[in-house]
Amino acid sequence: MTRLISALWLIATLAAGTAWAQPFPTNEAGVTMGHLHLNSRDVEANRTIFVAMGGAATKAGDFDIVRFPGVNVYLHLRPGAPPPAGGTDGTVVHQVGFAVQNLQDTIARLKTAGVPVEARGGTNQAFVMTADGLRIAIVEDKAQTFPTRHQHVQFFVAESAIPEMQAWYAKLFGAKPGMTGETSIADIPGVNLRFAKTDAPTATTKGRVLDHIGFDVKDLQAFLQKLEAAGIKLDRPYTKNPLTNSALAFIYDPWGTYIELNERPGTP
């Protein structure tokens, strides 16, 4: 199975080449947002949603990808793999969010594509729930320079864990901590991490529709050494692709978020 996964990754990496969206420049820790990996029951349906939101669809090996400024959305369910065990509800990552310049235009495109939209009157946001349970927030930001961009990943954890989680991403990923209203946040180029409270237990993302989130890292080996020195165990060790000079590794954060770390040539 490990060889099969490595082979599939190699094929996808070779095919992707220029298909990777140019990431935002890394922060002082050498980290920038990379991708969201979906276990898609229906790739075509999910591609339709993300394209209607303003993304650009492409194909890379086994992966259908929709690109946005700040993130690639990978739509994939490996042949023979079980379908996702559930949606984002009940997991540590409650939703992902995108910002658009014109919310009403985006809602109109989604509805034309047959996508149900929950639009909240008098607010600048709307929500989409994919058929396989991915919760997507769409927020209007008329001042942004992109028609559509990736905006946030929202975590759900116990209230007592919020300061610890914010500090963990600040210390290890160089995220800039702060507040938006009463919400604790931490910024990494390409993503605003948001930490919200829940009284319900949460499950890992692995095996759910949003299987993992991915960060691009400038010097992956040095970054992994820092993580291991902090007591973080690698779920998958540093794996080099000599044909593309890229590498990857996997970890969990302490709250169950499955995370892929990628080193790609030319990461700014």
N, C-alpha and C positions, 0 to 999 in steps of 0.2 A: 504493500500500500504506500509506504514511504517513497519507494522508487517511482510509483505511478504518479504521486503528487508532484514529485520533483520533475518528472518528465513533462507533466502538464504545465507546470510553472515555466519550464524552459521554453516550451512551444509558445506559450502566451507572451513571455518576455521577448522572444525573438520577433514575434509578429507585431508586438506593440510598438517597439521602436519609437517613431515619431508620434504615435497615437497617445502617448502620455501627455496629459495637459501640463503646460509649464506651471510648476508650483510657485507659490509666492516665496520670496526670499526667506531663508531660514532665520531663526532668532539667534540670540547669543549662545544658546545651547546646541545650535546646529540642527534644529527641528522645524519642520513645517508640516501642515496638513497634507495628507496624500490621497486617501481614498476611503470609500465606504463599500464594503463587500456584502452584497445581498445574496442569500440563498433564494433564488426566484422560482416560484412554482410556474409562473407565466412570464417569461422574459419579454415577450412582445408587449404584453399589457403594461408591464413596468417601464419598458422603454418609451411607450406612448406617453405615460405620465411625465417622465422626466424631460422628454423632448418638448412637450406642451408647456413645461415650466421654463423653457429657454435653453436647455442643454443641447449639445451637439453629439449625435450618435456616431459610433465607430465600432469596428470589429477588430479584435486582437486574439488570434488563436481560438481557444474555447470561450473567450469572454466577449460578451456584448458590453460595451462601455458607453456611458453618457458623460461627457466632459462639461464641467463648469469651471469658471475661475475659482481656484482654491481647492477643488476636489475632483476626482474621478469617481463615478458611481459604477461599480462592477456588478453586472447582472449575470448570475451563474448558478447552476445546480449541476454538479458533476454527474456524468452518467453512472447510474447504479447507486448514487448517494441517496439517503433518505430525504424526503421533503422536510422543510423547516418544521421544528417542533412547535412553533408558535410565532406570534408577532412580537412587536417591541413591548406591548403592554405586559407588565409583570417582570420585565428584565431591568437591569441596572441602567440601560440606555432607553429612556422613555420615548424620545423623538429626536429627529434631525430637522434642521431648519435651513431654509433658503431665503434670501432677500431679493426683492424685485423692485424695479423702478416704478412700475405701474401695476398695482394689485388687481384692479378691475380688468385690465387687458389680460392678465395672466389667468384670472378666473374664467374669463370668456373663452380663452383658448382651451382650457381644461374641459369646460362644459361642452365645447364643440367636439372635443375628442371623446366625449362620453364618460368623462371622469367625474364622479360625485365630489362635490366640494362643500365643506361646511364653512360658510362665510358668516362672520359675526358682525351684525349691523353696528355701525358706529365705531368700529375698530379698524386698525390698519393691518389686520392679519386674517388668514384663513387656514383651514386644515384639510389635508387629504389623508385618507386611510387606504392603503393599497389592499387588494384582495387577499394578499397573504399577510396583512397585518402590520405593515410598516407605517408608523405615524409620521407625517411630514407637516411641519409648520411653514407657512409662506408669509413673510412679513414685508410690508412696503417700506422702502427707503428711497425716496425721490432724489436724495442728494448723492447716492452712490454713482460711481463712474461706469459700472457694468449694468447691462439690462437685467441680468440675473447672476447671482453669485452664491456660493455656499456661505452660510452664516454660522450655524451653531449645532452643537451636540448637547442634548440635555440629559443629565444623569438624574436618577431617582435613588436616593439613599436615605437612611435614617438621619434625622435632624442633627443628632450628635456627631455624625460622621462627616458632615459638610465641611467644617474647617480642616479636618484631616485630609480629605480628598483634594480640596483646593490646594493645600500646602504640598501634597504629594506631587501633583502635576507641576506646581511652581518649582519645586526643588529638582525634580528629575528631568522634566521636559522644558524647563525655562519659561513656563507659562506665566504671564503677568497677572497677578491676582487683583481683583477689584470688586465693585458692586454695581449692579444695574437695578436701581430702585432698592428693593429688599432682597434681591437675588444675588448670591455669591457667584462670581464668575472668574475665569482665568483665560487670558487670550494667548493663543498660538497663531502665527501667521496662517491665514486660511480658515480659522475656526475659533469661535467663541465657545468655550466650555462653560456650561451652566449647571449649577448644583442645586437641585430642588429636593425638598423633604417628602418622604412618604412614610406612612406608618405600616405599610404592608411589606412582607419579605420580598426580595427581588432575586431573580435568577441570573446566571451568566448569559451573555449574549451568544456564546458559541452554540451552534446548532439551531439558532432561531433565524428569523428572516434577515435581520441585521447580524450576520455572524461575527463580524469584527470591524473595527475601524483601523485605518492605517496611517502612519506618519512616515514621511520621508526624512532621513537623517543623513547629515553630511559624512560623518565618519562613524560607521555603524560599529566597528570593532571597539573603538574607544568608548562609544556610548554604552555598549553592552557591558564593558568592564565597569563603568560607573554604576549601572543598574545592579550588577552582581555584587559590587562592594556595598551597595545599600540593602542587600539581602533579597533581591528580586531573582527568582528562579526563571530560567528560560524554558518555555514549553517546547520550543524548537530552536536549536542552536544556530549560530551564524552559518549560513549556507551561501556559498559563493557560486555565481554563474560566470565561469571564465570566458564564455563566448561574448557576453555583453558587459562584463565588468560591473555587474550589479550583484546585490546580495540581499538576504532577508533573514529575519528571525521573528519569533512569536513569543509574547508574554501575556500574562493576565495582570491587570491592576488588582489591588487587594480587595476590590468590591465585585470582581467577576467580569469586568470588561475585557474581552479578548482583543488583543492589539497586535497588529503586524507592523514591523519596523522594516523599512526598505532603504537601501542605499542605491541610488541611481546615478549614472554618469551625468554630470552637468547640473546637479542640484545646486541652485544658487545660494 
